[in-house]
Amino acid sequence: MKAIFNPCILQGKLNAPSSKSMAHRFLIGACLSKEKCNISGIDFSEDILATIDCLMSLGAEIHIDGDTVTVNPENFMKSSAVLECRESGSTLRFLLPLGLCMGKEITFKGSSRLFERPLDVYEKLCLDNGFKFKKSKNSLTVCGRLKNGEYEINGNISSQFITGLIFALLYLGEESRISIIPPFESRSYVDLTISALKSFGADIYFEDEYTIVIKKSTLHSFSGKVEGDYSNSAFLDAFNFIGSDVTVSNLNEDSLQGDRVYKEYFREIAKGVPTLDISDCPDLGPVLISLASLHNGAILTGTDRLKIKESDRGQAMHEELGKLGGGLVFEDNRIIIPKQELKTKDVVLFGHNDHRIVMALSLILSKFGGTIEGAEAVRKSYPKYFEDIISLGAKVNLEI
């Protein structure tokens, strides 16, 4: 799909899309609860649909009515079919340890890019325990029987590995501990996991800064609403810093989402040339690059994990900015966004099959006009993105 922009100013009010991060966690928590649960306020992005499909393949009964999902987990973990993860890294990393609790082969399938992304934490776990771990271009088959106990995991990798292990150890039902080897990046996402699971009665806590205790817990039913998403709201709010007037509602000011820092970071970009640490909020990388490119520049630190997302996000933004006369400078674990004079040119920008790259490029093209090829990538996390910005006055034509 092509998104063809003309220069425009956005104005109006929108509710924030619901948090994909919390939706994943509530859906899996509902399956672990062993009681019927209702989770409302869900946006059915490709990633969330992948998690729902996989939970159903594992035996959960799931019914969708509007934005509400009813989960009956009575038969959860009693089936072991092929799990179709599509392109969802969260789905794969959250559910793989649960697959290792079953004691029989289970296969995860997905895009080739999904299996290019790191899984070494789980590969080592399988190797250390004598479990099967067989990966191909589009699939991964594992077999093992994980046990409660003491686990150690590096803190400078994706927090999704830690979350996945928490799910599995909670399911196994006896006390366990996870020791985090510092530095501990993206802790906010682990806090989200613990918060979500406590809604179902889980007894999980940080014993100290680097030790997570998962106690034996009797989980209960929970019905609740998924809060608004700071990650995707950042792409809407960014328009306010290039001349638009957009109000984004439905955001929890007390949220544990690490990406809530975007408001502070945007203000710093508008004031000068800040140095911003994104090690705890890598999903903000593309929008920060776009916004800084339209102001006086910035320096982003903690950028290594941008390389292992849906695309190499730093390199992807560099390539697309280059088509407009700009570009980035790469150093060890940091990216410099120079002050640059972007100009509209008769070129087509490419979305790199990455939802956040498409949305970040949209910000720039709202100033200059132009075309994004592969704009359908927004369906991964924010399927209504173009519908929403058009409702605010964005001049965008979509061509299939």
Residue, then its C-alpha position, 0 to 999 in steps of 0.5 A: m500500500k502507498a501513502i501519498f502525502n500533501p503538506c498539512i496541519l493536523q488539528g483535533k482530538l483523539n483517544a490514544p490507541s490501546s497499549k499493545s504491550m498490556a494487551h499481550r500481558f493481560l491475554i496471557g495472564a487470563c490464560l494462566s488464571k484458569e478462570k474466565c476473564n474479560i479484557s476490554g479496550i483491545d485494538f486488534s493489531e497483527d501482533i495481538l491477533a498473533t497472540i490470540d491465535c497462539l493462545m487458542s492453539l494452546g487450548a484456550e477458548i477465546h471469543i471476541d465481541g467488539d473490543t472485548v475478548t473473553v478468555n476461557p482458559e480451562n483447556f489452556m496448555k492441553s493442546s500443542a499445535v503449531l503456533e503461528c506467530r506471524e511477525s510478532g517478536s512479543t508473541l514468540r518470546f512470551l510463549l516460547p518458555l510456556g512451550l518448554c513447560m509441556g514436555k513435548e515438541i511444539t513448533f513456532k512459525g513466522s516470517s523469516r525476519l522474526f527468526e533473524r531476531p535474537l533468540d540466544v537467551y532461550e537457545k542457551l536455556c535449552l542447551d544448558n538443560g538438554f532441551k531441543f532447540k531447532k531453528s529454520k528460516n521460518s520456524l523453531t521447534v523446541c521440546g523440554r520440561l522446564k522446572n521451577g528454580e533459580y535462573e540468571i539472565n542478562g539485563n541488557i537484552s530484550s525484556q521480552f525474554i525476562t517476561g516470557l520466563i516469568f510467565a512460564l515459572l508462574y505457570l509451573g506453580e512453585e517458587s522461583r527466582i530470576s537474577i538479572i545481571p546488570p545493566f538492566e535495560s527496559r525494566s519498565y516492561v518487566d514492571l508492566t508484566i508484574s503489574a498485569l499479573k498482579s491483577f490476576g492475583a500473582d505474587i511476584y515482586f522485586e526482592d532487590e533491584y536485580t532479583i525477581v521472586i515468583k511465589k506459588s500463586t493461586l490466580h483468579s479471574f480478572s476483568g479490566k480495560v487495557e490502558g492507552d498506549y504511549s508508544n503509538s501516541a508518541f507518533l500522534d503527539a509529535f505533530n504538535f511539535i511541527g505546527s499541529d494542534v492535536t490532543v491525545s486523551n486516554l493516557n494513564e498519567d501513572s502508567l508504568q510504560g517506559d515510553r511515557v518519557y516521550k513527552e519530556y524528550f520531545r520538549e528537549i528536542a524543541k529546545g535545543v540539541p539534547t542527548l537522549d538515552i533510549s535504552d529503556c524506550p527503543d520503540l521511540g527511536p524512529v519518531l525521535i529521529s524524525l522530530a530531531s531531523l525537523h529541528n536542530g538535531a539530537i544525540l541518541t544513546g543506548t541505540d544498539r537494540l534498534k538493529i534487532k527490531e522489525s528492521d534495523r531502525g537506525q539504518a532504515m531511517h538513515e536511508e530514507l532521510g538520505k533521499l530527502g538530503g539528510g542522514l545520520v551518523f553512527e557511533d558505538n551504541r549511539i546515533i547522531i542526528p545532525k542539523q539538516e536541511l530536508k527538502t522535498k524530492d521526487v522520490v518514494l520512501f520505503g517503510h522497511n516492513d516496519h510499522r514505526i518507520v512508516m509512522a515516523l516518515s509520516l511526520i516528515l512527509s506531512k511537512f514536505g509531501g511525498t510517498i511511502e511505499g509499504a505503508e500497510a506495515v502500520r497494521k502490526s501495531y496501529p491498524k487505524y493509524f491512517e484513518d486517525i490522522i486523516s480524521l485530524g486533517a492529514k492530506v493522505n491518499l492511500e493506494i492499494 
